[in-house]
């Protein structure tokens, strides 16, 4: 049994990781924002003091979809950079044996070759709407590598592609595309309005598959190079909307508001490194994962759905 600290443990990805770790018999400390403000050095230090962990997963983040990123660029840059820096420093001060840091696919250059290779991470500036968030996370990678070089801190940095699944954030002001589409198509009868023209592509990773990647990296990977976690399937937002309409039974019209931004033109990752270095492979087909997510949303939100 290992004493494990999970920052952001009450969030979407964190809650699934905590379930997995507890099922595996570990003693898990769940760090929530209501208990520890990780943009505070004092709170970060107190969290590490309280946890006494042998393994730390840093999942805590402030993040959202295109609209939330446009509304909060300064906050997202500051909060994610500061949290990452404080976690690294406290892991050093507490001689933490292993730190697993979750980055973001938003760190990749706007026009990186698809699928994104970890070697291309620095070959350009991220897509503008989420650049402050992506740059902050990329700076944490630099910090992790620097702390390894200078202090011997064993931290690994993972880059999951877009996540989805049960318990995702379905708040239309801050949610990502899959939960937003599911909620709109279940709650709205006649028509839904979506940003852009539907042509941008994305890759989606089911949350339990991501958890498997995190656990495998903690167990088997100890190198400084960042590693993508992805499913290897690229889909346009138009095709995604049609798929979710089919799964939810939405029979109305889909309207594309081309005056609104559609985000990065293409986004898909090369997960070869994860497979070769620690045996990770995503196993949940997109339609199956969306069906599970829709079923969860309908059961969790009273009186919703057809």
Order of alpha helices (4+ residues) and beta strands (2+ residues): beta-alpha-beta-alpha-beta-alpha-alpha-beta-alpha-beta-beta-alpha-beta-beta-alpha-beta-beta-alpha-beta-alpha-alpha
